[in-house]
Amino acid sequence: MPNPTAAMLVIGDEILSGRTRDANMHHLAKELTDVGIDLREVRVVPDDADAITAAVKALAGAHDHLFTSGGIGPTHDDITAENVARAFGVPIDVREDARAVLQAHYDRQGQELNAARLRMARIPEGATLIDNPISAAPGFTLENVHVMAGVPSIFNAMLASILPTLTGGAPVLSQSMQIFRGEGDIAGPLGDLAGRYPDLSFGSYPFVRDGVFGAQVVVRGQDGARLDAAMAELNAMFPG
Amino acid sequence: MPNPTAAMLVIGDEILSGRTRDANMHHLAKELTDVGIDLREVRVVPDDADAITAAVKALAGAHDHLFTSGGIGPTHDDITAENVARAFGVPIDVREDARAVLQAHYDRQGQELNAARLRMARIPEGATLIDNPISAAPGFTLENVHVMAGVPSIFNAMLASILPTLTGGAPVLSQSMQIFRGEGDIAGPLGDLAGRYPDLSFGSYPFVRDGVFGAQVVVRGQDGARLDAAMAELNAMFPG
């Protein structure tokens, strides 16, 4: 059975202007690979209502899971929650359990749960809350869309809490080998090998080290014995 | 006049599996901001013909420029060039000027221009070559699509050679200010300010430092005097 598929939507002007370097995509990619969910597409869009809604519809419709990052804070440019609700045509309003979580947090901090902070308690109808152990304001899962914060420490914590609840497929195994030949010398034999192992994926990543050309060849698949067989052939082709 | 818009397409299984962390998106975002071209969307897709073709059509059709990264090497999984050609419905074949560049490069290296390497001389009909000062294999511009390598040093060099040929708008200026208050305390006044300066964009990026909550507020726009005025108001709102 093929693995479940996933997409990611990164939301935020600051990523597209180059002010902030996204860190969540790489983390999510590694974590999903470990649990056997195939990340098939990532999109980055600005803090724009139509762009967010259109991307949520397209990606949630095409994949088993959509993970979003960013745009759930208290400021005017945090518009992710309302546009995920809009994509599914459901209402959104302050929800009592989310308000209670925030109230307790700001009481502990001696800060006021004002109107701006209360925006973070707006949850689309039918959603399940995702716990935020760092700054309290929850994420949520609506249908197959998991809405999480953009701050990496919070994104990572939210992801850690939902990943065990998702059903993955077989984890993808990988083996790799450095070959100190130009990638153009490796390409022909590697392509032949890939043709004989259609159940595995073969990647080649060139490098130059101390003036010597080489490539890291990475073979990936779900069957360890097949991987071993392919790597043995690769070793025989490029000994040393 | 609004600035020209751009999109980016990152191509490669290795990004989506988490094996490699993309570095080109952040670099492109900064460079485009500097020359007054608005990066409006980024997509990351695997080494899959249909995914690449569909993304090229969608993004090239919606923006003034599309920049692609990855998939133009000599191996079987390098399928960007043929799918950019396919998106525009033009033929692709080995072109003599591209072959000559590669032949000269491999002659200097004492290596053979074999069939795999010759794949890198396949250029869609009507395209203009983009110089590759590092490993010779050229990128190309077809219509409004700029096809570049995924290796960051080569991507950066190719980008540097084409950026001066593109017409940008007014560079986007930015000013920022650290405010040591919880973001929820800043949100209300900041939203009001943003409402009075619709020509500027206001971003708020929360942080926690030594247990103190704060936010970096970034104001961006093309008119320096307007930026100064908004920052003066912001300073008056949050003195110290």
Boltz contact constraints between the chains, C-beta under 6 A:
constraints:
  - contact:
      token1: [A, 13]
      token2: [B, 203]
      max_distance: 6.0
  - contact:
      token1: [A, 14]
      token2: [B, 203]
      max_distance: 6.0
  - contact:
      token1: [A, 16]
      token2: [B, 29]
      max_distance: 6.0
  - contact:
      token1: [A, 16]
      token2: [B, 39]
      max_distance: 6.0
  - contact:
      token1: [A, 17]
      token2: [B, 33]
      max_distance: 6.0
  - contact:
      token1: [A, 18]
      token2: [B, 29]
      max_distance: 6.0
  - contact:
      token1: [A, 18]
      token2: [B, 30]
      max_distance: 6.0
  - contact:
      token1: [A, 18]
      token2: [B, 33]
      max_distance: 6.0
  - contact:
      token1: [A, 21]
      token2: [B, 26]
      max_distance: 6.0
  - contact:
      token1: [A, 26]
      token2: [B, 21]
      max_distance: 6.0
  - contact:
      token1: [A, 29]
      token2: [B, 16]
      max_distance: 6.0
  - contact:
      token1: [A, 29]
      token2: [B, 18]
      max_distance: 6.0
  - contact:
      token1: [A, 30]
      token2: [B, 18]
      max_distance: 6.0
  - contact:
      token1: [A, 33]
      token2: [B, 17]
      max_distance: 6.0
  - contact:
      token1: [A, 33]
      token2: [B, 18]
      max_distance: 6.0
  - contact:
      token1: [A, 39]
      token2: [B, 16]
      max_distance: 6.0
  - contact:
      token1: [A, 41]
      token2: [B, 45]
      max_distance: 6.0
  - contact:
      token1: [A, 42]
      token2: [B, 44]
      max_distance: 6.0
  - contact:
      token1: [A, 43]
      token2: [B, 43]
      max_distance: 6.0
  - contact:
      token1: [A, 44]
      token2: [B, 42]
      max_distance: 6.0
  - contact:
      token1: [A, 45]
      token2: [B, 41]
      max_distance: 6.0
  - contact:
      token1: [A, 73]
      token2: [B, 183]
      max_distance: 6.0
  - contact:
      token1: [A, 74]
      token2: [B, 183]
      max_distance: 6.0
  - contact:
      token1: [A, 74]
      token2: [B, 184]
      max_distance: 6.0
  - contact:
      token1: [A, 74]
      token2: [B, 187]
      max_distance: 6.0
  - contact:
      token1: [A, 75]
      token2: [B, 187]
      max_distance: 6.0
  - contact:
      token1: [A, 75]
      token2: [B, 204]
      max_distance: 6.0
  - contact:
      token1: [A, 76]
      token2: [B, 191]
      max_distance: 6.0
  - contact:
      token1: [A, 76]
      token2: [B, 194]
      max_distance: 6.0
  - contact:
      token1: [A, 111]
      token2: [B, 182]
      max_distance: 6.0
  - contact:
      token1: [A, 116]
      token2: [B, 184]
      max_distance: 6.0
  - contact:
      token1: [A, 116]
      token2: [B, 187]
      max_distance: 6.0
  - contact:
      token1: [A, 116]
      token2: [B, 188]
      max_distance: 6.0
  - contact:
      token1: [A, 117]
      token2: [B, 184]
      max_distance: 6.0
  - contact:
      token1: [A, 182]
      token2: [B, 111]
      max_distance: 6.0
  - contact:
      token1: [A, 183]
      token2: [B, 73]
      max_distance: 6.0
  - contact:
      token1: [A, 183]
      token2: [B, 74]
      max_distance: 6.0
  - contact:
      token1: [A, 184]
      token2: [B, 74]
      max_distance: 6.0
  - contact:
      token1: [A, 184]
      token2: [B, 116]
      max_distance: 6.0
  - contact:
      token1: [A, 184]
      token2: [B, 117]
      max_distance: 6.0
  - contact:
      token1: [A, 187]
      token2: [B, 74]
      max_distance: 6.0
  - contact:
      token1: [A, 187]
      token2: [B, 75]
      max_distance: 6.0
  - contact:
      token1: [A, 187]
      token2: [B, 116]
      max_distance: 6.0
  - contact:
      token1: [A, 188]
      token2: [B, 116]
      max_distance: 6.0
  - contact:
      token1: [A, 191]
      token2: [B, 76]
      max_distance: 6.0
  - contact:
      token1: [A, 194]
      token2: [B, 76]
      max_distance: 6.0
  - contact:
      token1: [A, 203]
      token2: [B, 13]
      max_distance: 6.0
  - contact:
      token1: [A, 203]
      token2: [B, 14]
      max_distance: 6.0
  - contact:
      token1: [A, 204]
      token2: [B, 75]
      max_distance: 6.0
